[in-house]
Amino acid sequence: MAEVLNPTPGWKRSGMMPEDTPPTRTSTLSPLGTIQVLLRRAWTIVVVVLVLAGSTLGFSLLQKPTYEASIKILVGQKIRGDQSFAGNVAGLQQFTPTMAKAVPTLPVTQAVVEELNLPKGSADGLLKNLDAQTEPGTMFIDISYEDSNPERAQLIANTVGQVFPQKISEVSPGVNDVTATVWEPAMLPDTPASPKPARNVMLALVLGVFLGVGLAFLLEFFDDRWNSPEELEQVSGVPTLGVIPLFEILTGKKKGRQ
């Protein structure tokens, strides 16, 4: 390193800074300056990325895996007489979201508890892990259930497929009643639905890069040191007359010979 000597501040020359105006850093960086900042703060970026990715991986591995089993329900209608089913397709498509909202409700989970002879009070727990979504433009309802045990997840999902059509038939009696039919039963899930360490680590790496770059520029903004004589000359507008190398003076007592 070297100490930079600038001309006397009292010099008044065209293009030079006034005597009472201290040199300041420019607020904008050129592409070359941006690359230099990133290279100078590379270790900061690397540390942020490694810490965030490592903590994310550790947290994902400590989480208990959960499995998801799903069934597919087809909403239909019993057509009797001369009424055409094709004329009711649009109406059924509009009614399907309402039926999907009826799946994750206490009447359905309580019926599952009774069907499987589960402990009383477990209906609320089943409700938290039960979800139903519609497929836009169709009459299909995708019902999913998550559990730490894959066999139990499959069993409860298929049981929902049994009790839900019964609940629909109870509230929709008549000549042209709405029906819910299990189109696709639940299969035994072989891989956990969560956590997903690989996906989480990849997201952490991307986020770590953005945070690391942001921290690097933040540190650069608060760093008031000049990194080179050229940088000082560029900011101050005053030519550098010379540099004095910095050196250390080693002091110590010499021991005389005996």
TAGI-V687208 format. One record per backbone hydrogen bond with DSSP energy under -1.0 kcal/mol. CO is the residue of the C=O (numbers start at 0). NH is the residue of the N-H. E is the energy in kcal/mol with one decimal. If there is no record, write none. Layout:
CO:NH:E
CO:NH:E
//
This chain:
0:245:-1.7
2:243:-2.8
4:240:-1.4
4:241:-1.1
7:10:-2.1
12:15:-2.1
17:20:-1.1
29:33:-2.7
30:34:-2.0
31:35:-2.2
32:36:-2.2
33:37:-2.3
34:38:-2.5
35:39:-2.4
36:40:-2.2
38:41:-1.0
40:44:-1.7
41:45:-2.5
42:46:-2.5
43:47:-2.2
44:48:-2.4
45:49:-2.6
46:50:-2.6
47:51:-2.3
48:52:-2.6
49:53:-2.6
50:54:-2.3
51:55:-2.0
52:56:-2.4
53:57:-2.5
54:58:-2.4
55:59:-2.2
56:60:-2.3
57:61:-1.5
65:192:-2.6
65:193:-1.4
66:146:-2.4
68:144:-2.5
70:142:-2.5
71:182:-2.7
71:183:-1.7
72:140:-2.6
73:180:-2.5
75:178:-2.5
84:87:-1.7
87:91:-2.5
88:92:-2.4
89:93:-1.7
90:94:-1.5
91:95:-1.6
94:98:-1.6
95:99:-2.2
96:100:-1.8
99:102:-1.1
102:104:-2.3
104:108:-2.1
105:109:-3.1
106:110:-1.4
107:111:-1.8
108:112:-2.3
109:113:-2.1
110:114:-2.2
111:115:-2.3
112:117:-2.1
118:121:-1.5
121:125:-2.0
122:126:-2.0
123:127:-1.4
128:145:-1.6
130:143:-2.7
132:141:-3.4
134:137:-1.9
138:74:-3.0
139:134:-1.6
140:72:-3.1
141:132:-2.4
142:70:-2.7
143:130:-2.3
144:68:-2.5
146:66:-3.6
148:152:-2.2
149:153:-2.1
150:154:-2.3
151:155:-2.6
152:156:-2.0
153:157:-2.2
154:158:-2.0
155:159:-2.3
156:160:-1.5
158:162:-2.4
159:163:-2.4
162:166:-2.1
163:167:-2.1
164:168:-2.3
165:169:-1.4
166:170:-1.2
176:77:-2.5
178:75:-2.5
180:73:-3.2
183:71:-2.2
193:65:-2.9
195:199:-2.6
196:200:-2.7
197:201:-2.1
198:202:-2.2
199:203:-2.2
200:204:-2.5
201:205:-2.0
202:206:-2.6
203:207:-2.8
204:208:-2.0
205:209:-1.8
206:210:-2.6
207:211:-2.9
208:212:-2.6
209:213:-2.3
210:214:-2.6
211:215:-2.3
212:216:-2.2
213:217:-1.8
214:218:-2.6
215:219:-2.0
216:220:-1.9
217:221:-1.6
227:231:-1.7
228:232:-2.4
229:233:-2.2
230:234:-2.1
231:235:-2.8
232:236:-1.8
241:4:-2.4
243:2:-3.3
//
